[in-house]
Amino acid sequence: MSIRIETNNCIGCGRCTDVCPGNLLFLRDHKATIRDARDCWGCTACVKECPRNAIFFTLEATLGGAGGKLFAHDSADELTWELQLADGTEQRITVNKKQANAY
C-alpha cells in the first residue's frame, strides 16, 4: 500500500505531521505533503488522525486494484476502516477501541 494525500480535502491542521513516527509529513502552503511515499512505514497513524479523509492508502491489485482507497474514521470509542474499491463498492470494518486488545 502507498500513502496519498488529496490536498483539496486537507485543511492544514497539522495533526498528521504530529503523529508521523517517520517525520515524513510536513505542511507546504497550509497543505499536508509527504517527503517521499516510498519511505512510509504504513503505520496508518496519519490516516487515522486526519479529520477530513485527506490522507489514505491506495491499494495493491490483490486488495482491490488500482484506484482502491483505505480511509479511517476515528472517534472516542470506535475506529472504522472504510475500503472504497475501484469498482465503486465499499466495505466498512468497525473496531471497538475498548475491546480491541481483549483476548
N, C-alpha and C positions, 0 to 999 in steps of 0.2 A: 504494500500500500504506500501511497505517497501523499503528503500533505499538500493542500491547495488553499488559497485564500481568495474569496470573492470580495474585492475591495469595495464594490458598490454596497455591500451589506455591512462593511466594517464601520464602526462608529468611533474608532480611535481611542477606546477606553484604556488600552494597555494591559488589560488583565492577562492576556495571552503571554505578553513579554515577561510578566512577573512570575508565571508558573513554568515556563520552559526550562527544564533542567540542563539543556544543552546550550542555553543562551543563543538560540538561533533566530529568535524573533525580535524585531525592533519596529518602531514606528517611523515611517517616512511620509511626510506631508499628512500627518494625522491618520495614517492607514497602516495596518499591520503588514509587515513584509518579512519574508524568510530569507536568510542569507543564502542557503543552498539546501533545497529539499532533499538532496541525496544524503545530507548529514543528519536528517531527522531520525530519531530513535524509535518513533512510533509509539511513544508512551501515552498518547491521547490527552495529555494534560491540557493543551491549548484548545483542543476540540471540545472538551468538557467545560472549559472555562468561558468560552465565547458566548455572550448573551444573545447574539444576533445570527448564529449559524453561518458566520462568515468564514469559519475555518472548518474544513472537512477533509476526509481522506478519499482519494479516488481509489477504486477497487481494481484488483487484478482480474484477469479474464476468468479465473476459477471462482471468483467471488461476485460475479455479476457483469463482468466485461467492461469495455470502455464506456465511460460516461456514468458508471455507478458511483454513488456517493454515500458516505457514512457520516452522520451527524450525531450529536449528543444533546439532550435536553436535561439539564441538571436542576434539581430542586432540593429542598432541605431533606426530604425523606426518600426520594427516588431518583434514579438515573435511567433515562430512557434513551436507548440507541435507536436511531431511525436509519434504515437502509433504503435508499432510493436506487432502484436498478435502472439500467439504461432503457429497458422496455416500458418504463413508467410505473411498474409495480412497486409497492412499498411494504416493508415489514418493520415491526417495532418489537423491541425487547425491553422490558422494564424490570429493573433490579431494585428491590427494597434495600436501601443502604444499611438499615439497622440489622438486617438479617443476611447481608451479603457474605459474611465470613462465618456464619453458623454452619457447623458440620454435623 
